[in-house]
């Protein structure tokens, strides 16, 4: 029932309420319980727990899970999985459930010319911490490909921030009136969520000169977080 409650609270509440329903009300509901031999009987106080158990079991789709488990065991060493407690295995698969955003900032590394005291970096973190939780999780999807917290916390995400250089457009004359700052202001951050650099995730951040510009370009980037493939 606890597992069902995590998936569907309303259904879990209905099943819990049914377990304490009196006989006369059960009769009015006209529920039927299918026995293992295929026979169908009326649900009463004596067998309502079996009815609820079957409903919960059917909801969790044991047959489909058995097929999944069979395939999973073919590619994963079940002996190794056996060393984990259920809560540890859940953390390994789904990640930590606590989002420590300060830990993410403190563990982030920087590439020259950026440092934790650089004005652009300070503005970036001010904007980031002002986002709501959903937007912050969208940022995780952007830089890491997933909104799950790695085992050990966000300090293990391995985020690095580097400068995104203004691309040189050979078609633009060196004497063009458009300034480098104008061209930079049109750039969005770029993420490398699988650069295989010590399992790091790298965010290429243009050297924005105002917090308003940081926020505008970051929000524009996060607006694509629901795309099938996350790119800047």
N, C-alpha and C positions, 0 to 999 in steps of 0.2 A: 504493500500500500504506500510505503514511503517513496518507492521508485515511481509509482504512478503519480503521486502528488507532485513530484518534480516535473513531470511531463504534462499533466493535465489536472490542475487543482480541482476544477469543477467536477470532473468525473470521479476523482478520489473522494470528494465530499459526498457525492451521491451514494457511492458504495459504502462509505462509513455510516451514513444515515440509514441505509437499507439494513445494515446489520443490527440496528437497534429498533427496527420497525416492528410493531406489534402484529399479532396473528391476524386480527380482523382487517387491518390495513393491507397486509400482504395478500389477503384473499381478494380485496377489491382491485389490486394491481394486476391480478391474473397473470403472474409471471410463471414461466415454465423452465424447468431444469432438465437438460438432456443428460441422461446417464451414459456410462461407458458402453452399455449394450444397445444404445440408440433409443431406449425408451424415454419418453418425456413425462415428467411428473410435475405436479403443482409445487410451487415454492412455498414453504412453510417456515415457521420459526426453527424447526428441527433441521432443515437442510439449507437455510438461507446462506449460511457461511460457505457451503459448497458452491452455491450459485455465484456468490461474490468472488470466490476464489477462481472459478472458471472464467468469469468476466474479466478479472484482472489478468489472468494468464493469457486469455485470448487477446487482450489489449496489447500485451507485451510481445505478441506474435512469436511464441516459442519455436514453431516449425521453421520460420524464416531465420531466426537466430541460430538454430541448429545448423542450417546450411552455411551461414556466415562463419560460425565457429569451425566447421569442418574445413572450409577453405583457409581460414586464418591459421589453423594449426599446421597446415601444409607449408606455410612460409615462415612461421615463427616457432622458435624453440619453446615449447610449453614448459620444459624443465626450468628454463631461465625465468619465465614469467612466474613460476611457482615460488620464487624467492621474495616476491613482492606481496605485501598486504594489499587488500582491495583498495584502500584509500591511497596507497602509494602508486598502484597501477593506474588509478584514475588520474592522479596528478601527472603521471608520465604521459598519458594519452591526451588528456584535455587541458593540461596546464594548471597553474595556480589560479585560484579564484579571487586573490587579493591584488588589486592594482595600486602599487605604490609608485605614483608618478614622480615623486621627489627622488626616489631611488633611480629611476630612469635618467633623470637629469644628472645626478651625481656620478653615474657610471658611464655617461657618454664621453667618448674621446673625440679629439679634434685634430684636424690636419692643418698645418701652416697654410695661410696666415691666421686661421681661426684659433682662438683659445677660449676658455670659459669666461674670460673678462672682455672679450671683443664686443663692441657695441651691437653688432648684428646678432650675435649669439644671445646677448642679454635680452634684446627685443624679441627674439624668437621664443625664448622660454617664458617671457611675460605673456606673450600671445597664447602660447600652448597651454599654460596653466589656467588661462581664462576660459578655455574651451569647456564644454560640458562633457560628461563621461562618454557619451556616444561618439562625439567628435574625436575624442582622444583615442577611442578604440578604432575609429576609422583611420587615424594616423598610424596605429600599429599595423593595420592591414596594408597600408601604403608602404611602410618601410620594411615590414617583415613578412607580408603575405598572409598573415593570420592575426586575429585579435586575441589570441590566447596568450596567457602569461607563461613563459618558460619555467620549468622546474627550478626552484631557487629564487624566483622573483624577477622583476623587470630589470634588475641590475645584471642579469645574465643574457639580456637581449643582444648585447654586443653592438650598440649603435655608435656609429662614427659620423661626424658631420664634417664635410669638406666644402671648399668653395666651388660653386658652379661658375666657371669662367664664361664670359660673354663670347659666344661663337663669332668668329671673324667671317663676315660675309664679303666674299671677294667681289660681289656685285655692287657693294656699297663703296663709293669713293671715299678716300680718306678725308676729303674736304667736305663731306656731307654735313649738313647743318645738324642732323640728329646726334645728340650727345650719347656717350657711352651709358650714362645714367638712364637716359630715356630707353635705350635698348635693353638695359638690365631690368628695368621696371616691368617689362613685358614677359620676362622669364618666370617660369614656375619651378619650384624645387623638383629635383629628380631623385628617385629612390632606386637603390640596387639591393634588393632583398635577398639575393643569393649570389653574392660576389665571391664566395668561397675564400675570403680573406680572414682566416682564423674564425670562420663562421660568423663574421661580422655582417651587419647591415649598414650600408652607407647612405647617408642623405646628402646630396649635393645641393647646397643652399646658396643662391645668389647673394652677393653682399648688399642687401637692401639697406637703405639709408633712413627709413622711417618705420615706426611700428605699424602705422596704417597700411603701408605697403606690404609688410610682412604678413599681416592679417589677411589682406585682400588676396594675395597670391597663395597663401596656405589654404584658405577656404576654397579658392578656385580648384586647387589640387584635390582636396578632400571630396569635392563634389563628384569626382569620378570614382569614389571608393566602391560603388556598387556595380562597377563595370565588370564584365567577365574576366578581364585581365587587367591588373592594376598597373598603369603606367602614368607618367607625368606628361 
